[in-house]
Amino acid sequence: MISVAEARQRILALLEVTEAENVPLKDATWRVLARNIVATHSHPQSAISSMDGYAVRGADALPGALLQLVGEVPAGSTYAGPSLEAGTTVRVFTGAALPQGTDRVVIQEQVCQEGTTVTLGAELEASRFIREAGCDFKPGFELTAPRKLDPASISLAAAMNFASVPVRRRPDVAIIPNGDELVYPGDDLSPGKLVASNIYGLKAIVEQAGAIARLMPIARDRKSSIRNVLEMAATADLVVTIGGASVGDYDLIESMAFEFGYERSFHKIAMRPGKPLMAGRLRSTPHVGLPGNPVSALVCGYVFLVPAVAAMLGRENGGLRMGHAQLEKSLGANGPREHYMRARVSVTDGKSSIRVFRRQDSSLLSVMSSANALAVRPPHDPARDPGETMNFIGFQGFVQ
């Protein structure tokens, strides 16, 4: 058996970065920027007022000064007159371009206007209330790739005047459940049948990571059924099978895969849960075979599929949210496999603590649904006392 780290690296070695495509900015939220985009203008393009008030020459901004009002500038327009002379002012509004010759705004709360006569107050704010040209960015400023385009990045790209942006095509991940015992949610649950629950959790995991998940028909425990579904998935960027990769008489995924010219990278890893994991190439298509137990599949989804999707999107950080927290309760010594234990991280007064759940059976989805993290224990990790530091992987959407 190989280590989790080596298994992850071998999976990543099977993958290729998806090509770039241009999409409208309105559709680009949470997509991964494929290339740097470069500003060709300053933002703002000219000095603008940050408040409603009166634009003046700095030398005229004296307490009690009397100024002659010669015009006004709403946001979105410019002053049509010449450069302001001494003793004159122009009414400006938030976001309006400053008239030539002015370098300060006196806010309207500190001004008294009667007709065209403007009297400045006895006390004036020290601030100039001006946003200088290019104070946000100048020509040549780059929004760098790769990055997930969050709302702030989308707004920045819009301010840079990009109506569309180059992003990585979302990887196509085909998810194949396997087993005669499986039925879909809502189907008849006759004795001996199980709901194929893990395919929906895996779909959520890979889509939140940035891929498109394709739920394939259930591959029954017959070579003809498995062959048909594998053929249907052949165009995917990554094929994920669930179950059928162990050593039982009806575990046919691996033997059927070899009929597809399977190039196996590995089978079985020193991980708990998730020991039966396998990976390789189905013809030219990368493949990951996950264990069938619901929690095992989901844990492997976080540990392996999230980094896989990140790699296909050209992201170098692996997509995992790593952290550490103080253990709330003691733990016994760990065995020979790296253990990913369902846990809950919470923060009190700025300090993170982690509670590892007592029940860790790989079939318990109710426990998994209460977790927001996986506590990571190395092989042969000694017994742990409360207060010791524990490393963890936070689930996507994890809030510390």
Solvent accessible surface area in square Angstrom, and as a share of the most:
residue,aa,sasa,rsa
1,M,135,0.60
2,I,32,0.16
3,S,54,0.35
4,V,3,0.02
5,A,61,0.47
6,E,69,0.31
7,A,0,0.00
8,R,47,0.17
9,Q,111,0.49
10,R,84,0.31
11,I,1,0.01
12,L,46,0.23
13,A,81,0.63
14,L,20,0.10
15,L,21,0.10
16,E,137,0.62
17,V,78,0.45
18,T,6,0.04
19,E,97,0.44
20,A,36,0.28
21,E,65,0.29
22,N,105,0.54
23,V,16,0.09
24,P,64,0.40
25,L,20,0.10
26,K,167,0.71
27,D,76,0.39
28,A,0,0.00
29,T,59,0.35
30,W,139,0.49
31,R,37,0.14
32,V,2,0.01
33,L,0,0.00
34,A,13,0.10
35,R,129,0.47
36,N,65,0.34
37,I,8,0.04
38,V,62,0.36
39,A,2,0.02
40,T,118,0.69
41,H,38,0.17
42,S,25,0.16
43,H,66,0.29
44,P,17,0.11
45,Q,142,0.63
46,S,50,0.32
47,A,26,0.20
48,I,32,0.16
49,S,0,0.00
50,S,21,0.13
51,M,76,0.34
52,D,48,0.25
53,G,0,0.00
54,Y,10,0.04
55,A,0,0.00
56,V,0,0.00
57,R,81,0.30
58,G,35,0.34
59,A,81,0.63
60,D,22,0.11
61,A,9,0.07
62,L,106,0.53
63,P,84,0.53
64,G,41,0.39
65,A,22,0.17
66,L,124,0.62
67,L,9,0.05
68,Q,86,0.38
69,L,30,0.15
70,V,66,0.38
71,G,26,0.25
72,E,104,0.47
73,V,1,0.00
74,P,66,0.41
75,A,61,0.47
76,G,83,0.80
77,S,46,0.30
78,T,106,0.62
79,Y,49,0.19
80,A,108,0.84
81,G,31,0.30
82,P,110,0.69
83,S,47,0.30
84,L,8,0.04
85,E,127,0.57
86,A,71,0.55
87,G,28,0.27
88,T,22,0.13
89,T,0,0.00
90,V,0,0.00
91,R,41,0.15
92,V,0,0.00
93,F,61,0.26
94,T,67,0.39
95,G,29,0.28
96,A,0,0.00
97,A,18,0.14
98,L,28,0.14
99,P,5,0.03
100,Q,138,0.61
101,G,38,0.36
102,T,15,0.09
103,D,65,0.34
104,R,43,0.16
105,V,1,0.00
106,V,4,0.02
107,I,15,0.07
108,Q,74,0.33
109,E,124,0.55
110,Q,39,0.17
111,V,25,0.14
112,C,72,0.43
113,Q,80,0.36
114,E,131,0.59
115,G,62,0.59
116,T,76,0.44
117,T,59,0.34
118,V,0,0.00
119,T,46,0.27
120,L,3,0.01
121,G,22,0.21
122,A,89,0.69
123,E,146,0.65
124,L,37,0.18
125,E,78,0.35
126,A,100,0.78
127,S,54,0.35
128,R,107,0.39
129,F,35,0.15
130,I,27,0.13
131,R,114,0.41
132,E,78,0.35
133,A,48,0.37
134,G,4,0.04
135,C,79,0.47
136,D,80,0.41
137,F,6,0.03
138,K,120,0.51
139,P,81,0.51
140,G,47,0.45
141,F,75,0.31
142,E,78,0.35
143,L,3,0.02
144,T,59,0.34
145,A,28,0.22
146,P,63,0.39
147,R,85,0.31
148,K,50,0.21
149,L,0,0.00
150,D,50,0.26
151,P,84,0.53
152,A,74,0.57
153,S,9,0.06
154,I,27,0.14
155,S,71,0.46
156,L,44,0.22
157,A,0,0.00
158,A,53,0.41
159,A,33,0.25
160,M,4,0.02
161,N,124,0.64
162,F,57,0.24
163,A,88,0.68
164,S,49,0.32
165,V,0,0.00
166,P,12,0.08
167,V,0,0.00
168,R,56,0.21
169,R,66,0.24
170,R,74,0.27
171,P,0,0.00
172,D,31,0.16
173,V,0,0.00
174,A,0,0.00
175,I,0,0.00
176,I,1,0.01
177,P,1,0.00
178,N,9,0.05
179,G,3,0.03
180,D,58,0.30
181,E,68,0.30
182,L,23,0.12
183,V,18,0.10
184,Y,74,0.28
185,P,70,0.44
186,G,87,0.83
187,D,74,0.39
188,D,114,0.59
189,L,106,0.53
190,S,42,0.27
191,P,138,0.87
192,G,69,0.66
193,K,75,0.32
194,L,110,0.55
195,V,52,0.30
196,A,1,0.01
197,S,35,0.23
198,N,13,0.06
199,I,0,0.00
200,Y,89,0.34
201,G,23,0.22
202,L,0,0.00
203,K,63,0.27
204,A,61,0.47
205,I,9,0.05
206,V,0,0.00
207,E,57,0.26
208,Q,98,0.44
209,A,6,0.04
210,G,11,0.11
211,A,0,0.00
212,I,83,0.42
213,A,9,0.07
214,R,75,0.28
215,L,60,0.30
216,M,10,0.05
217,P,59,0.37
218,I,14,0.07
219,A,1,0.01
220,R,65,0.24
221,D,23,0.12
222,R,126,0.46
223,K,85,0.36
224,S,59,0.38
225,S,19,0.12
226,I,1,0.00
227,R,92,0.34
228,N,90,0.46
229,V,6,0.04
230,L,7,0.03
231,E,79,0.35
232,M,101,0.45
233,A,0,0.00
234,A,43,0.33
235,T,119,0.69
236,A,8,0.06
237,D,35,0.18
238,L,1,0.00
239,V,2,0.01
240,V,0,0.00
241,T,0,0.00
242,I,5,0.02
243,G,10,0.09
244,G,10,0.10
245,A,3,0.03
246,S,55,0.36
247,V,120,0.69
248,G,40,0.38
249,D,133,0.69
250,Y,154,0.59
251,D,44,0.23
252,L,35,0.17
253,I,2,0.01
254,E,31,0.14
255,S,49,0.32
256,M,1,0.00
257,A,1,0.01
258,F,95,0.40
259,E,94,0.42
260,F,13,0.05
261,G,48,0.47
262,Y,12,0.05
263,E,110,0.49
264,R,118,0.43
265,S,33,0.21
266,F,10,0.04
267,H,39,0.17
268,K,65,0.28
269,I,0,0.00
270,A,20,0.16
271,M,0,0.00
272,R,114,0.42
273,P,13,0.08
274,G,4,0.04
275,K,75,0.32
276,P,35,0.22
277,L,0,0.00
278,M,0,0.00
279,A,0,0.00
280,G,0,0.00
281,R,63,0.23
282,L,12,0.06
283,R,127,0.46
284,S,90,0.58
285,T,12,0.07
286,P,13,0.08
287,H,1,0.00
288,V,0,0.00
289,G,0,0.00
290,L,0,0.00
291,P,10,0.07
292,G,37,0.35
293,N,76,0.39
294,P,31,0.20
295,V,0,0.00
296,S,4,0.03
297,A,0,0.00
298,L,20,0.10
299,V,0,0.00
300,C,0,0.00
301,G,0,0.00
302,Y,30,0.11
303,V,0,0.00
304,F,1,0.01
305,L,0,0.00
306,V,3,0.02
307,P,3,0.02
308,A,0,0.00
309,V,0,0.00
310,A,2,0.02
311,A,27,0.21
312,M,2,0.01
313,L,3,0.02
314,G,22,0.21
315,R,49,0.18
316,E,166,0.74
317,N,105,0.54
318,G,22,0.21
319,G,22,0.21
320,L,38,0.19
321,R,112,0.41
322,M,113,0.50
323,G,20,0.19
324,H,118,0.52
325,A,5,0.04
326,Q,94,0.42
327,L,5,0.02
328,E,69,0.31
329,K,141,0.60
330,S,72,0.47
331,L,28,0.14
332,G,52,0.50
333,A,76,0.59
334,N,17,0.09
335,G,30,0.29
336,P,93,0.58
337,R,68,0.25
338,E,34,0.15
339,H,8,0.03
340,Y,4,0.02
341,M,19,0.08
342,R,1,0.01
343,A,0,0.00
344,R,103,0.38
345,V,5,0.03
346,S,52,0.34
347,V,64,0.37
348,T,93,0.54
349,D,140,0.73
350,G,70,0.67
351,K,145,0.61
352,S,24,0.15
353,S,29,0.19
354,I,0,0.00
355,R,98,0.36
356,V,20,0.12
357,F,25,0.10
358,R,210,0.77
359,R,117,0.43
360,Q,29,0.13
361,D,82,0.42
362,S,21,0.13
363,S,57,0.37
364,L,43,0.22
365,L,64,0.32
366,S,74,0.48
367,V,16,0.09
368,M,11,0.05
369,S,94,0.60
370,S,57,0.37
371,A,10,0.07
372,N,21,0.11
373,A,0,0.00
374,L,0,0.00
375,A,0,0.00
376,V,24,0.14
377,R,7,0.03
378,P,64,0.40
379,P,60,0.38
380,H,131,0.59
381,D,10,0.05
382,P,90,0.57
383,A,63,0.49
384,R,38,0.14
385,D,88,0.46
386,P,80,0.50
387,G,40,0.39
388,E,65,0.29
389,T,75,0.43
390,M,1,0.00
391,N,88,0.45
392,F,1,0.01
393,I,3,0.02
394,G,4,0.04
395,F,19,0.08
396,Q,43,0.19
397,G,65,0.63
398,F,16,0.07
399,V,125,0.72
400,Q,88,0.39
